Amino acid sequence: MEAMSRVSRLAGWRKRINSHETFTHDSIDSLGYDWERVATPSIAPRFPTKIYLPQTTADVVKAVREAKALGERLAIRSKGHSSNDLVLTDRGSMLLTEKLNRVVEVDEEEMTATVQAGAVSAQVDDLLAERGLGLPVIGDHNHITVGGFASVGGISPASHRFGLFIDTVQRLEYVNWDGELVSCSRTEHPEQFHRVLAGLGRHGVITTLTVRIIRVEKYRTVLRNHQRHYVNVDRFVAGSAQAIRNPGEALMERGVWVDFGRFGVGQFSAYRPTSQSPYARARDAVSYTMLNAIGAVAGRLPRGVDRALKYVGMTGVLFSPGYATMKNVEFFTDKILDSTVGDPTRMFIVLAPLHRYEALFRDSYELMRDVRRQHGCFTFISVYVKSIGSAYLAQGGPDDGFCELMFFCGIGRDGMRPEVLEDLVTRLDDICIYNQGFRYMHSRTSKDPARRAKVDPNEYYINGGHGNAT
């Protein structure tokens, strides 16, 4: 009975998550768009004329071989979250991983799960939750597939403990562009294994992955939010730097600074173990029921009200509840803030060594402010910060820790001209290179191949692990 009620509860929770009220991923029309539509809603679609919908690895092999014989390039797509010209093809051929979505095996002895690449990480996590298990790192809403995550990296509020999602991958199978099935792991053909991870689909089509799992009760385990608030950006940088470098017993963490133009507000949350008391559970339930209601009505109200509601949601993020289940932390911002409601938004993500955090924050934040002063294109500038312990990013060197800065910016009524955007991402890439960092390659980067090679962590593995591109 308990198992059945848990399944029912999880199914109900899944139905309440939809962070994109103005469009659905499960539509033929969606195949003509990537995440760029969130920043530029009026953008013209680029529709494919041929779609492969494989359900098995054999189907993928057949599709790749057919495309090669016809001299066609295959665009690989799951849900279309990338905004760096990675998943679209104009009148070309597309391989859609939508139905390549089975959980093949859960091995509790080895503590691994083997899943097909099109499986949604949130749904895999829910299936594991029925056994008291979970993924260490998952996407922050219910449309991110494990194959898509493995192709770009994968970050969560637990990344200071577990690294990127790709750091939890133990083995994978992929079909290369000659139509050959390749099996590889950390010990078997490791050079191919590391090259495919965060490879943006350039080396072939991932079909299955074996990932590490952990024993955890994400829906039941309540954490205490030890948070600090800031009204001065320099103090936020200093305070967040100390928190991400010394997480202590924090199981999950995240910080955010929001610049509204005339003033700024910041906070950092460190989620630590606490007594699993009725009081803690009640605080979590009441707080998140109220906050999630904001996300639930977003997109269903008049435009002006929706825009105001987005700012109310941002206030809810800045003044986070004092208690939260691990699952609520994982999906917190996405269940409150709808990226497609109110001001259009655009993401820019930078990863760099932790010792460069202050300089990286100062330089990149000042760039965003400078663009706003010159062009008036941002209604607000927010930056979410986390720390990441990643052997993949360390590239064979000592893993002294990395940091993520995710800029989430509101776009004004007049939008952002293409030349302004290209100048911004070029300057951001240069800041990233100067600070010995990387870009998260599914967010917009410069189109200059030389720059892109320097900010792409996969380039190191393309080169066989001989020399760092940065």
N, C-alpha and C positions, 0 to 999 in steps of 0.2 A: 504493500500500500504506500509506504514511504517513497519507494522508487517511482511508482506511478505518479504520485503527487509532485515529485521533483521534476519528472519529465513534463508534466502539465505546466508547472511553473515556468520552466525554461522556455517551452514553446510560446507561452503567453508573453514572456519577456522579449523574445525575438520579434514578435509581431509589433511590439511597441517601438522598435528601433527603425527609424527611417530618417536619416539626416538630410535627405535631399527631397523636400516636398515638391519642388517645382518640376522635377523630372524623375523618371524611374530608369534604373539600369536594365530592367527586364522589358525592353522595347526594341523593336527593329530600328526605330528612329535613333536610339542611343548609339547605334553602331557607327554613326557618322560623326560622333563627337568624342573628345577626351575631356580631361578636367579643365581645359582652357575655357570651356563654356561657363564655368563658375565665375571667372574673372571678366569674360567678355560674352555676356548672354546672347548678343546679336550675331555671334560668329557664324559663318556659313558652314554647313556640314560637309564632310568629305566621306561619301558613302562607298563601300566596296561593291563590286559587282559579283564576286564569288565568295561564298562562305563555307568553310569546312567546319563541321560540328562533331569532332571525334568523341567517342566514349571509351575507347581503349587505346593502349599503346600501339597496337597493330594499326588502328585507324590513323594515328598520327604518322606512323611510318609510311603508310600508303599516301597520305596527303602530301607529305614532304617530297616523296619521290615523284609524285605526279606534278607538283609545282616545279621541281627541278627540270623534269623532262620538257615542260612547256616554257621554260625560261622565265618563270614568274617568281617574284619576291613575295614571301608570305609575311604579313603583319600578324603578330601574335597578340591576342587580347583576352583579358578576362572580364573585368568590370569597367576598365577605361579610366583609372584614376590618375594616369600620368598626364603631364602637361608639357612634355619636352619632345613632342613629335615622335613618340615611341610606338603608339598602338593604332595609328590610323593609316589608311591607304585610300587614295582617291581613285576610284574605279579599278582597284586592284583586287588581290586575293587576300582573304583574312582567315586565320585559324582561330576559332573561338573555343576557349577551354571550358565553357559553361557546363557542359555535360561530362567533363572529365573530372568528376567530383566525388568519387567514392573514398571512404575510409577503408583501406585494404586490411589493416591489422593493427591491433593494439597489443603490444607485448609488455605486460606488467613486470615480467622477470628482468628484461633488459631495459625497461622504462623508456620505450620508444613507441612511436605511432608512425605507421606508413600510410600515406595519403596520396591521392591523385592531385595533380597540380591545380585543378580548377576548384578544389574544395575551399569553401569560405572558412577562414580561420576562426571566426566567432562560432560557427556551427560545429566545427571540429571540437572546439573548446567545450561547447555545451554537451556534446556526446561524451567527451572525457569526464565532464562533471558528474555524469551519472555513476561513474566509478570512483569518484573522489579524486580525480586526476585533472590535469590541465596543461596547457602550453605555457612555457615560461614567458614567451613574448608573443603577443598577438596584435593584429591591427585594431585601430581604435573605433571601428564600427563594423557593421555586419555585411560589408560588401568587398572586403579585402581578401583575396584568395592567397593560399599558401605559395602558389607558383609566382604570382605577382610580387608577393612580399620577398620571396627568395631572389627575384630578379633585380630588386633595388636595394635590399638591406634589411629593413624592418626595425622600428624603434618603438619602445613602450615605456611607461613610467617605471618598469622594473629593469631597464637596460643597464643601470649601474651595477646590477647583480648578475644578469644573464647575457649582457651584450646585445648585439643585433640578433634579429631572428635567424640570420644565416649562421651565426655562431652556434645555434642549437641544432642545425641540420647535420646529420651524421652520414647520410648516404643519399644519392639521387640517381635517377635514370633520366637520360635525355636523348632525343633524336637529333643528330647533327644534320647539317644541310645537305649531306650526301644521302640522307635517309637511313643512316646506320644507328642502331640502338647502342648507347654507351652507358655502362654501369660504372660508377666511381664513388669513392668515399674518402674519408680523411687519410686512409692508409692504402687504398687501391686506386691507382691513377690520381693521386692527390693534385697534380698540376691541372688536370681537366676539371676536377671537382671544384677547386677554388676559382678557376676561370669562369665557370658557369654561374657560380653564386655572384649576385650583384652584376651579372653580365648583360642586363637589359634585353635579354632574348637574342643577342647578336650571335651566339654560338650554336643555337638550335632551340628546340622545344623541350622544356622540362615536362616529364610525364608523371613521375612519382618522386616523392621525397620521404625519407625516414628522419623524423625529428625527435629530439629529446623531450620527454614529458616529466612532470613532477607531481608529487602527491600534494594536493591542495584543495581546499574547499572555498573557492572564490566567492560563491554566493552567500556563504555563511560566515566567513571569517571577517570580522569587523576590525578595522585599524583606526588608531587615533591620529587625527591630523594635527601635527605640531606645526603651526604656521606663523610666519612673520609678515608684517605689512610695511610698505614703504611708500613715501610720497616724494622721495628724492632718488633720481636714477643712479647717482654715484653710490648711494648707500645700498640700493638694490643690487648693483653689480658686486659690491664688496660682500654683502650678506649672502647672495646666491653662490658666489665663488666659494665661500667657506663651506656652505652646505653641500655643494656637489663634490667638493674635494674630500669632505669628511662626512659621509652619509651616516656613519655610526650604525645603529640598529634599524635604520629606515628600510622597510621592505619595498617601498615605492616612493617616488618623489617627482616633483615638477615645480617649476616656477614660471611666472609670467609678469612682464611689464607691459602696460598699455599706455600709449601716448595719445591723448585726445586732442592734442594741439595746444590748448591753453594750460593744460595740466596733465600730469601723469600719475599713475598708481601702480604699485607692484605688490606681489606677494610670493612667498615660497612655501610650499607644503612638503613636509616630510612625514610620511605615513608609517607609524611605528606600531608594533604589537601592543595590545591592550587587553584588559579583562573582557571576556565574552559575556557581558552581563545583559540582562533585559534592558537596562537603561541605554547601553551603547547601541543595541539593536534598534530600539525605538527611535533614538536620535537619528540613526541612519535612515530608517524607513520614512520618518516624517519629512526630513530635510530633502531627500532625493525624490520623494513623491511630489513635493512642491516644485523643485527645480526642473524635474523631467516634464512637468506639465507645461513649462514654457516651451520646450522643444516640441511637445505634442501639438500645440496650437499654432506654432510658427507656420507661415505659409497659407493659413486659412483666414487671415484677417486683412483688412484694408492695408494698402502698401505702407502708408504712414505709420500705422499702428505696428505693423510687422517690423519696420525699421526701428521704432522705439523699443520693441520687445527684444530685438537683438542686443541693444545696449543694456537692457535689464539682465539678459542672460550673461553678458560679459561681467556685470556686477556680481552675479552669482558665482562666476568662476573666481573673481578676485577675492570674494569673501566666502570661501569654500566651507561646507559643513565640517563640524568638528569630528564627526565619526563617519566612516564610509566602509562598505564592504570592498574587498579587493576588486570585484567586478565593477562596482560603481566607479572606482578610481580609473580602471582601464578605459571605460567608456564615458567618462565624466563630461568632457567638453563637447563631445559629439552628440550626446543626447540632449544637450541644452542649447547649443549654437548650431543652427542650420546654415551651412555655408551658402545656400542658394536663396536665402530670405534676407531682405533688407539690402544693404550695400553689397554689390558684387565684391568678391574677395580674391586675393591672390597670395600664394605661398612661395616663399624662398627659403631654402634650408641649407645650412652650412654645418659641416662637421670639422672639428679641429682638435689638436692635442689639448688636453685639459690645462696645461700650463700657459696656453695662449688665450684662455677664456676672456680675461679682462680686455686685452688688446683687440681681440676679435669682436667682442660686444661693442666696444667704443667705436671702432672703425665702421662696422656694418650698420650700426644704429645711426651714426652721423650721416652715412650715405642715404639712408631712407629719409631722414629729416631734410637733407639737402635736396633730394628729388621732390619732396613735398613743397619746400619753399620755392623752388624754381618753376614747378609745373602744376602745383595744386591738385595732384591726382589722388592723394590719399586722404580719406576722411578720418582714419585712425591708423596707428601703427602699433601692433602688438608683437611681442617676441616671447616665445615659450622656450624655456631652457631646461635641459636635462644633462646628466652625465651618462657616459656609455663606456663599459669595460669590454672592449672588442679585440680579440686576437686577429680578426680579419682586417680591421682598420690598422692594427699595429704592423701588419705586413712583415711578420717574421722578427720584428724588433721587440723591445720590452713594451708590455702593455701598461703604460703609465696612465691610461685613461684618456677618454675623449669627451668632448662636449658637443651638444646639439643646440643650435640657435635656429628656431623655426619662426621666421617672420610671417605673420598672418595680417595682411593689410587690407583695409577697406578701400574700394575704388570709387572715386567721385562720379558725379552725374555725367561729366564729359569724358570719362574713361581714361585710358592711358594710350597715347599714340605709340605705334610700333617702334618708332625710332627712339622714343624715351625708354621703352621697355628694354630694347637691345642695349642701350647705353648703360642702364641700371645693372643688368645682369653681367655685362662685361666688367664693370667696375667692381661688382660683388665677387666675381671670379678672381679678379686681381687681388682683392683683399684676402680671399681664401688662400690663394697661392702664397702670398706674403706671410700668412700665418701658418703655413705648412699643413693646410687642411684640405678638405674635400667638399664637394657639393653632393647633396642627395640628389642623384641624377634624374629622378622622375619629376623634380621641380625644375622650372625654367632656368637654363644656363645660356651662356653665350653660344652662338652658332659657329664661332671660330674653332676649327678642329684642334689647333695647337693648344688653345686654352682648355677646351673640353678634355683633352688628354691629360692635362696637368691636374684637373680637379676631380677626375674619375678614379676612384680607388681600384676599379677593376683593371685599369691599365697595367698596374704592377704585376698582376697575375697573367695578363695577356702576354707580357714580356717574360714569362717564366720565372717570376720572382727575382729578377736580376735588376736591381735598381728601382728606386721610387720615382714615379713620374713627377712628383712635386719637388 
